[in-house]
Amino acid sequence: MLDDQELLRYSRQILLRQVDIAGQLRLKQSRVLIVGLGGLGSPVALYLAAAGVGYLHLADFDDVDVSNLQRQVLHDSAALGTRKVESAMRRLAALNPHVRLQAIAARLDAEALSQAVEAVDLVLDCSDNFATREALNAACVRVRRPLVSGAAIRLQGQVCVFDPRDSDSPCYHCLYGQGEEDEPTCSEAGVLGPLVGVVGSLQALEALKLLAGFGEPLRGRLLLIDALGSRFRELRVRRDPLCSVCGRGHANGHE
């Protein structure tokens, strides 16, 4: 149930017929894994905590660096040199004491990643490298957890939802295959702070829709963001039946 303080705190979104009390209760009972507490993970964590998602599992093994502060709004100057998970826990606990937080400060190997994904209802990929995205996608396919993926670099961003519970939904590998291994990082190519804010906010929105059960999530749709021209474009993404992760190309794939 929701107590009086929670009813007041979440009153503006409870007023939405798409959310209502039932949707707010679903959010309170939900467990979410956020992988990466940087530019994308910052707005994701802040908005999900503010919205009343009951359990947030926070995964990041990095420390806060001064170069992060231009875009990683979860952290501040006082957190320099500390673990990002520690900085995030302090900020989110202060924002909403009703949310339960779990820190994962170590690099997740294959077994630990599967366990972390299996322990939650939904995963948000806020990482910044191809290897992590691929491993996270494979774990989500294996235990059938929806994955909200976001990326941003330079002045371009993208958001997509991959949901292995839906037999028609593609996975991350269907879209990218092995094509991003040499992708530059933000530290090499640069990125504008408000752009990661936009992408992370959209990821949080997609997560709330999936958890509370309303709207039309970006399943099989890749939303492309051109910050330079302030334009949004959408591409359809189809599941690859021969995908080595989710299709017949994988021994444990499901059809």
C-alpha positions as a Markdown table, in Angstrom:
| # | Residue | x | y | z |
|---|---|---|---|---|
| 1 | Met | 0.0 | 0.0 | 0.0 |
| 2 | Leu | 0.9 | 3.7 | -0.3 |
| 3 | Asp | 1.1 | 5.7 | 2.9 |
| 4 | Asp | -0.1 | 9.3 | 3.2 |
| 5 | Gln | 3.4 | 10.7 | 2.5 |
| 6 | Glu | 3.8 | 8.6 | -0.6 |
| 7 | Leu | 0.3 | 9.7 | -1.9 |
| 8 | Leu | 1.3 | 13.3 | -1.5 |
| 9 | Arg | 4.8 | 12.9 | -2.9 |
| 10 | Tyr | 3.6 | 11.1 | -6.1 |
| 11 | Ser | 0.2 | 12.9 | -6.4 |
| 12 | Arg | 1.0 | 14.6 | -9.7 |
| 13 | Gln | 1.7 | 11.4 | -11.5 |
| 14 | Ile | -1.1 | 9.5 | -9.7 |
| 15 | Leu | -3.5 | 12.1 | -11.2 |
| 16 | Leu | -2.6 | 10.7 | -14.6 |
| 17 | Arg | -5.2 | 8.1 | -15.5 |
| 18 | Gln | -2.5 | 6.1 | -17.2 |
| 19 | Val | -0.7 | 5.7 | -13.9 |
| 20 | Asp | -3.3 | 6.1 | -11.0 |
| 21 | Ile | -2.9 | 4.2 | -7.7 |
| 22 | Ala | -2.5 | 0.9 | -9.4 |
| 23 | Gly | 0.4 | 2.0 | -11.5 |
| 24 | Gln | 2.1 | 3.7 | -8.6 |
| 25 | Leu | 1.9 | 0.5 | -6.6 |
| 26 | Arg | 3.5 | -1.4 | -9.5 |
| 27 | Leu | 6.3 | 1.2 | -9.5 |
| 28 | Lys | 6.8 | 0.8 | -5.7 |
| 29 | Gln | 7.0 | -3.0 | -6.1 |
| 30 | Ser | 9.4 | -2.9 | -9.0 |
| 31 | Arg | 13.1 | -3.8 | -9.0 |
| 32 | Val | 15.4 | -2.1 | -11.5 |
| 33 | Leu | 19.1 | -2.5 | -12.4 |
| 34 | Ile | 20.9 | 0.6 | -13.7 |
| 35 | Val | 24.2 | -0.2 | -15.3 |
| 36 | Gly | 26.4 | 2.9 | -15.4 |
| 37 | Leu | 26.0 | 6.0 | -13.2 |
| 38 | Gly | 27.5 | 8.5 | -15.6 |
| 39 | Gly | 25.9 | 10.9 | -18.1 |
| 40 | Leu | 22.9 | 8.6 | -18.9 |
| 41 | Gly | 22.6 | 6.9 | -15.6 |
| 42 | Ser | 22.4 | 10.2 | -13.7 |
| 43 | Pro | 19.0 | 11.3 | -15.1 |
| 44 | Val | 17.8 | 7.7 | -15.2 |
| 45 | Ala | 18.5 | 7.2 | -11.5 |
| 46 | Leu | 17.2 | 10.6 | -10.4 |
| 47 | Tyr | 13.9 | 10.3 | -12.3 |
| 48 | Leu | 13.3 | 6.7 | -11.3 |
| 49 | Ala | 14.0 | 7.5 | -7.6 |
| 50 | Ala | 11.8 | 10.6 | -7.8 |
| 51 | Ala | 9.0 | 8.6 | -9.4 |
| 52 | Gly | 9.0 | 6.0 | -6.6 |
| 53 | Val | 10.4 | 2.9 | -8.2 |
| 54 | Gly | 10.8 | 0.8 | -5.1 |
| 55 | Tyr | 14.2 | -0.9 | -5.5 |
| 56 | Leu | 17.1 | 0.5 | -7.5 |
| 57 | His | 20.2 | -1.6 | -8.0 |
| 58 | Leu | 23.1 | 0.7 | -9.0 |
| 59 | Ala | 26.1 | -0.8 | -10.8 |
| 60 | Asp | 29.3 | 1.1 | -11.5 |
| 61 | Phe | 32.9 | 0.5 | -10.6 |
| 62 | Asp | 34.3 | 3.9 | -11.5 |
| 63 | Asp | 35.3 | 6.9 | -9.3 |
| 64 | Val | 33.9 | 10.5 | -9.8 |
| 65 | Asp | 36.4 | 12.5 | -11.8 |
| 66 | Val | 36.3 | 16.3 | -12.4 |
| 67 | Ser | 35.7 | 15.7 | -16.1 |
| 68 | Asn | 32.5 | 13.9 | -15.3 |
| 69 | Leu | 30.8 | 16.9 | -13.7 |
| 70 | Gln | 30.0 | 18.6 | -17.0 |
| 71 | Arg | 27.3 | 16.1 | -17.7 |
| 72 | Gln | 26.9 | 13.6 | -14.8 |
| 73 | Val | 24.5 | 15.5 | -12.7 |
| 74 | Leu | 24.1 | 12.8 | -10.1 |
| 75 | His | 27.5 | 13.7 | -8.7 |
| 76 | Asp | 28.9 | 17.0 | -7.4 |
| 77 | Ser | 32.3 | 18.5 | -6.6 |
| 78 | Ala | 32.2 | 17.1 | -3.0 |
| 79 | Ala | 32.1 | 13.6 | -4.5 |
| 80 | Leu | 35.4 | 13.9 | -6.4 |
| 81 | Gly | 37.5 | 10.8 | -5.9 |
| 82 | Thr | 34.8 | 8.7 | -4.4 |
| 83 | Arg | 33.0 | 5.7 | -5.9 |
| 84 | Lys | 30.1 | 6.7 | -8.2 |
| 85 | Val | 27.9 | 4.2 | -6.4 |
| 86 | Glu | 28.6 | 5.9 | -3.1 |
| 87 | Ser | 27.9 | 9.3 | -4.5 |
| 88 | Ala | 24.7 | 8.1 | -6.1 |
| 89 | Met | 23.5 | 6.4 | -3.0 |
| 90 | Arg | 23.9 | 9.6 | -1.0 |
| 91 | Arg | 22.1 | 11.7 | -3.6 |
| 92 | Leu | 19.2 | 9.3 | -4.2 |
| 93 | Ala | 18.6 | 8.6 | -0.5 |
| 94 | Ala | 18.4 | 12.4 | 0.1 |
| 95 | Leu | 16.0 | 12.7 | -2.9 |
| 96 | Asn | 13.6 | 10.0 | -1.8 |
| 97 | Pro | 14.0 | 8.0 | 1.4 |
| 98 | His | 11.2 | 5.7 | 0.4 |
| 99 | Val | 13.4 | 4.0 | -2.3 |
| 100 | Arg | 15.6 | 1.1 | -1.4 |
| 101 | Leu | 19.1 | 1.2 | -2.9 |
| 102 | Gln | 21.6 | -1.5 | -3.5 |
| 103 | Ala | 25.2 | -0.7 | -4.6 |
| 104 | Ile | 27.2 | -2.9 | -7.0 |
| 105 | Ala | 30.6 | -1.4 | -7.0 |
| 106 | Ala | 32.5 | -4.2 | -8.7 |
| 107 | Arg | 32.9 | -5.0 | -12.4 |
| 108 | Leu | 30.3 | -7.6 | -13.3 |
| 109 | Asp | 31.6 | -10.8 | -14.8 |
| 110 | Ala | 29.3 | -13.2 | -16.7 |
| 111 | Glu | 27.9 | -15.0 | -13.7 |
| 112 | Ala | 27.5 | -11.9 | -11.5 |
| 113 | Leu | 25.9 | -10.1 | -14.4 |
| 114 | Ser | 23.3 | -12.9 | -14.9 |
| 115 | Gln | 22.5 | -12.9 | -11.2 |
| 116 | Ala | 22.2 | -9.1 | -11.1 |
| 117 | Val | 19.8 | -9.2 | -14.1 |
| 118 | Glu | 17.8 | -12.1 | -12.8 |
| 119 | Ala | 17.2 | -10.2 | -9.5 |
| 120 | Val | 15.3 | -7.4 | -11.1 |
| 121 | Asp | 12.3 | -6.7 | -13.3 |
| 122 | Leu | 13.9 | -4.4 | -15.8 |
| 123 | Val | 17.4 | -3.3 | -16.8 |
| 124 | Leu | 18.7 | 0.1 | -18.1 |
| 125 | Asp | 21.9 | 0.1 | -20.1 |
| 126 | Cys | 23.6 | 3.4 | -19.3 |
| 127 | Ser | 27.1 | 2.1 | -20.0 |
| 128 | Asp | 29.5 | 3.6 | -22.5 |
| 129 | Asn | 31.2 | 0.6 | -24.2 |
| 130 | Phe | 30.2 | -2.1 | -26.7 |
| 131 | Ala | 31.4 | -5.1 | -24.6 |
| 132 | Thr | 29.2 | -4.2 | -21.6 |
| 133 | Arg | 26.2 | -3.6 | -23.9 |
| 134 | Glu | 26.6 | -7.0 | -25.5 |
| 135 | Ala | 27.0 | -8.8 | -22.2 |
| 136 | Leu | 24.1 | -7.1 | -20.7 |
| 137 | Asn | 21.9 | -7.8 | -23.7 |
| 138 | Ala | 22.9 | -11.5 | -23.6 |
| 139 | Ala | 22.0 | -11.7 | -19.9 |
| 140 | Cys | 18.6 | -10.0 | -20.5 |
| 141 | Val | 17.8 | -12.4 | -23.3 |
| 142 | Arg | 18.8 | -15.4 | -21.2 |
| 143 | Val | 16.6 | -14.5 | -18.2 |
| 144 | Arg | 13.9 | -12.7 | -20.3 |
| 145 | Arg | 14.2 | -9.2 | -18.8 |
| 146 | Pro | 13.3 | -6.0 | -20.8 |
| 147 | Leu | 16.3 | -3.9 | -21.6 |
| 148 | Val | 16.1 | -0.1 | -22.1 |
| 149 | Ser | 19.2 | 0.9 | -24.0 |
| 150 | Gly | 20.5 | 4.4 | -24.5 |
| 151 | Ala | 23.7 | 5.9 | -26.1 |
| 152 | Ala | 25.0 | 9.4 | -26.8 |
| 153 | Ile | 28.2 | 10.8 | -28.3 |
| 154 | Arg | 29.2 | 14.1 | -29.8 |
| 155 | Leu | 25.7 | 15.6 | -30.7 |
| 156 | Gln | 23.8 | 12.4 | -31.5 |
| 157 | Gly | 21.8 | 10.1 | -29.3 |
| 158 | Gln | 19.6 | 7.1 | -29.5 |
| 159 | Val | 17.1 | 5.1 | -27.4 |
| 160 | Cys | 15.5 | 1.7 | -27.9 |
| 161 | Val | 13.7 | -1.0 | -25.9 |
| 162 | Phe | 14.6 | -4.7 | -26.3 |
| 163 | Asp | 12.0 | -7.0 | -24.7 |
| 164 | Pro | 12.7 | -10.7 | -24.9 |
| 165 | Arg | 9.3 | -11.4 | -23.3 |
| 166 | Asp | 7.8 | -10.4 | -26.7 |
| 167 | Ser | 8.5 | -13.0 | -29.4 |
| 168 | Asp | 8.7 | -10.3 | -32.1 |
| 169 | Ser | 11.1 | -8.0 | -30.2 |
| 170 | Pro | 14.6 | -7.8 | -31.5 |
| 171 | Cys | 17.6 | -7.8 | -29.2 |
| 172 | Tyr | 20.6 | -5.4 | -29.1 |
| 173 | His | 22.6 | -7.9 | -31.2 |
| 174 | Cys | 19.9 | -8.1 | -33.9 |
| 175 | Leu | 20.5 | -4.3 | -34.4 |
| 176 | Tyr | 24.3 | -4.0 | -34.1 |
| 177 | Gly | 25.8 | -7.5 | -34.4 |
| 178 | Gln | 29.6 | -7.1 | -34.1 |
| 179 | Gly | 29.7 | -3.6 | -35.6 |
| 180 | Glu | 30.6 | -1.3 | -32.7 |
| 181 | Glu | 33.8 | -2.7 | -31.3 |
| 182 | Asp | 35.9 | 0.3 | -32.3 |
| 183 | Glu | 33.3 | 2.8 | -31.3 |
| 184 | Pro | 34.9 | 5.9 | -29.7 |
| 185 | Thr | 34.0 | 6.9 | -26.2 |
| 186 | Cys | 32.9 | 10.3 | -24.9 |
| 187 | Ser | 36.4 | 10.9 | -23.5 |
| 188 | Glu | 37.7 | 10.5 | -27.1 |
| 189 | Ala | 35.0 | 12.2 | -29.1 |
| 190 | Gly | 33.2 | 14.5 | -26.7 |
| 191 | Val | 29.5 | 14.9 | -25.8 |
| 192 | Leu | 27.2 | 17.7 | -24.8 |
| 193 | Gly | 25.8 | 17.5 | -21.3 |
| 194 | Pro | 22.1 | 18.3 | -22.1 |
| 195 | Leu | 22.1 | 15.6 | -24.8 |
| 196 | Val | 22.8 | 12.8 | -22.3 |
| 197 | Gly | 20.2 | 14.4 | -20.1 |
| 198 | Val | 17.6 | 14.1 | -23.0 |
| 199 | Val | 18.6 | 10.4 | -23.7 |
| 200 | Gly | 18.6 | 9.4 | -20.0 |
| 201 | Ser | 15.3 | 11.1 | -19.4 |
| 202 | Leu | 13.8 | 9.2 | -22.3 |
| 203 | Gln | 15.2 | 6.0 | -20.9 |
| 204 | Ala | 13.6 | 6.7 | -17.6 |
| 205 | Leu | 10.3 | 7.4 | -19.3 |
| 206 | Glu | 10.4 | 4.1 | -21.2 |
| 207 | Ala | 11.2 | 2.3 | -18.0 |
| 208 | Leu | 8.2 | 3.9 | -16.2 |
| 209 | Lys | 5.9 | 2.9 | -19.0 |
| 210 | Leu | 7.1 | -0.7 | -19.0 |
| 211 | Leu | 6.9 | -1.0 | -15.2 |
| 212 | Ala | 3.6 | 0.8 | -14.6 |
| 213 | Gly | 2.1 | -0.8 | -17.8 |
| 214 | Phe | 0.9 | 2.2 | -19.9 |
| 215 | Gly | 1.7 | 3.8 | -23.3 |
| 216 | Glu | 3.6 | 2.4 | -26.2 |
| 217 | Pro | 7.2 | 1.6 | -25.4 |
| 218 | Leu | 9.9 | 1.8 | -28.0 |
| 219 | Arg | 9.9 | -2.0 | -28.6 |
| 220 | Gly | 11.5 | -2.6 | -32.0 |
| 221 | Arg | 11.8 | 1.1 | -32.6 |
| 222 | Leu | 15.1 | 3.0 | -32.6 |
| 223 | Leu | 14.7 | 6.7 | -31.7 |
| 224 | Leu | 17.5 | 8.8 | -33.1 |
| 225 | Ile | 18.3 | 12.2 | -31.7 |
| 226 | Asp | 20.1 | 14.9 | -33.7 |
| 227 | Ala | 21.0 | 17.6 | -31.1 |
| 228 | Leu | 22.6 | 19.9 | -33.7 |
| 229 | Gly | 19.4 | 20.3 | -35.6 |
| 230 | Ser | 17.0 | 19.5 | -32.8 |
| 231 | Arg | 15.4 | 16.6 | -34.8 |
| 232 | Phe | 14.1 | 13.2 | -33.8 |
| 233 | Arg | 13.9 | 10.3 | -36.2 |
| 234 | Glu | 12.6 | 6.8 | -35.8 |
| 235 | Leu | 13.7 | 3.6 | -37.4 |
| 236 | Arg | 12.0 | 0.2 | -37.3 |
| 237 | Val | 14.2 | -2.6 | -36.0 |
| 238 | Arg | 13.2 | -6.2 | -36.8 |
| 239 | Arg | 14.2 | -9.3 | -35.0 |
| 240 | Asp | 16.9 | -11.4 | -36.8 |
| 241 | Pro | 15.7 | -15.0 | -36.8 |
| 242 | Leu | 19.3 | -16.1 | -37.2 |
| 243 | Cys | 20.7 | -13.8 | -34.4 |
| 244 | Ser | 23.4 | -15.6 | -32.4 |
| 245 | Val | 21.9 | -14.2 | -29.2 |
| 246 | Cys | 18.1 | -14.4 | -29.4 |
| 247 | Gly | 17.4 | -16.4 | -32.6 |
| 248 | Arg | 17.9 | -19.8 | -34.0 |
| 249 | Gly | 21.7 | -19.1 | -34.3 |
| 250 | His | 21.8 | -19.5 | -30.5 |
| 251 | Ala | 21.4 | -22.9 | -29.0 |
| 252 | Asn | 19.2 | -21.6 | -26.2 |
| 253 | Gly | 17.4 | -19.0 | -28.3 |
| 254 | His | 13.6 | -18.9 | -28.0 |
| 255 | Glu | 11.1 | -18.6 | -30.8 |
